[in-house]
Amino acid sequence: MKDFMTLGPVPFEEDCIQVSPEVDYSAMRKEVSNYVALLESRFINIPENAYFGIKRESHDFGTYFEAAVYWDTEDTDSQTFAFFVENHLPASWKDDAKLDWKTPVPAGWAEID
């Protein structure tokens, strides 16, 4: 069975387009598409049954979009990958480090004692 986890519309330290009655949905979707592209380039060795996409959500003020990671609940690798992604999201648009979920400690990071 497929499951998903939303990851926000942009890296977590960045400002995003806010939902409002006057929102430009094409700009909002483009912003989230750019975030999905960043995630796809940041995380390497994505398992076969996992992928990034755009999730459409409803809010009192209208519709909004968020990046999401999808995985197969019957596939341990894809599920492990999804939770690795959640714990290693980029803080900014400039955060372009490549991360391999199969590596215990990502390259360039100090090991935590």
C-alpha positions as CSV (number, residue, x, y, z in Angstrom):
1,M,0.0,0.0,0.0
2,K,1.2,3.5,-0.8
3,D,1.6,6.1,2.0
4,F,3.0,9.7,2.0
5,M,4.4,12.3,4.2
6,T,4.2,16.1,3.4
7,L,7.5,18.0,3.6
8,G,6.4,21.6,3.4
9,P,6.2,23.9,0.3
10,V,9.8,25.1,0.5
11,P,13.0,24.5,2.6
12,F,12.1,25.1,6.2
13,E,14.0,28.3,6.7
14,E,12.6,29.9,3.6
15,D,9.5,32.1,3.1
16,C,6.8,30.6,0.9
17,I,3.8,32.0,-1.0
18,Q,0.9,32.3,1.5
19,V,-2.6,31.0,0.9
20,S,-5.1,33.8,0.4
21,P,-8.1,34.6,-1.9
22,E,-5.7,36.4,-4.2
23,V,-3.0,33.7,-4.4
24,D,-1.3,33.0,-7.7
25,Y,-1.6,29.2,-7.9
26,S,0.7,28.9,-10.8
27,A,3.5,30.6,-8.9
28,M,2.7,28.5,-5.8
29,R,2.9,25.3,-7.8
30,K,6.1,26.4,-9.5
31,E,7.6,27.1,-6.1
32,V,6.7,23.6,-4.8
33,S,7.9,22.1,-8.1
34,N,11.3,23.7,-7.5
35,Y,11.4,22.2,-4.0
36,V,10.6,18.8,-5.3
37,A,13.5,19.1,-7.8
38,L,15.8,20.2,-5.0
39,L,14.7,17.1,-3.0
40,E,15.2,14.8,-6.0
41,S,18.8,16.1,-6.5
42,R,19.6,16.1,-2.7
43,F,18.7,12.5,-1.9
44,I,20.6,9.9,-3.9
45,N,19.9,6.2,-4.4
46,I,16.1,6.7,-4.1
47,P,14.5,3.2,-3.7
48,E,12.4,1.9,-6.5
49,N,9.2,2.2,-4.5
50,A,9.7,5.7,-3.2
51,Y,9.4,9.1,-5.0
52,F,8.8,12.8,-4.5
53,G,5.6,14.5,-5.7
54,I,3.3,17.4,-5.1
55,K,0.3,17.0,-2.7
56,R,-2.7,19.3,-3.0
57,E,-4.3,20.3,0.3
58,S,-7.4,22.3,1.4
59,H,-7.3,25.1,3.9
60,D,-10.0,27.5,5.2
61,F,-8.5,30.2,3.0
62,G,-8.1,28.0,-0.1
63,T,-6.0,25.3,-1.7
64,Y,-2.3,25.0,-1.2
65,F,0.5,22.7,-2.4
66,E,3.3,20.9,-0.5
67,A,6.1,18.6,-1.5
68,A,5.6,15.0,-0.4
69,V,7.6,11.8,-0.2
70,Y,5.6,8.7,-1.2
71,W,6.6,5.1,-0.3
72,D,5.3,1.5,-0.3
73,T,4.4,0.4,3.2
74,E,5.3,-3.2,2.3
75,D,8.8,-2.1,1.2
76,T,11.2,-1.6,4.1
77,D,13.8,0.3,2.0
78,S,11.3,2.8,0.7
79,Q,9.8,3.4,4.2
80,T,13.3,3.8,5.7
81,F,14.1,6.3,2.9
82,A,11.0,8.4,3.6
83,F,11.8,8.8,7.3
84,F,15.5,9.6,6.4
85,V,14.2,12.3,4.2
86,E,12.0,13.8,6.9
87,N,15.0,14.0,9.2
88,H,17.4,15.5,6.6
89,L,15.3,18.2,4.9
90,P,17.2,21.2,3.4
91,A,17.0,24.4,5.4
92,S,17.5,26.7,2.5
93,W,17.5,26.8,-1.3
94,K,21.3,26.8,-1.1
95,D,21.5,23.6,0.9
96,D,22.6,21.3,-2.0
97,A,24.5,18.6,-0.1
98,K,24.0,15.1,-1.6
99,L,22.7,12.6,1.0
100,D,22.6,8.8,0.6
101,W,20.1,7.2,3.0
102,K,22.1,4.0,2.9
103,T,25.1,5.7,4.5
104,P,25.0,5.6,8.3
105,V,26.6,9.0,8.6
106,P,26.2,11.3,5.5
107,A,29.5,12.2,3.9
108,G,31.0,15.4,5.4
109,W,29.0,15.2,8.6
110,A,30.7,14.5,11.9
111,E,29.5,11.4,13.7
112,I,27.3,12.1,16.7
113,D,28.5,10.6,20.0
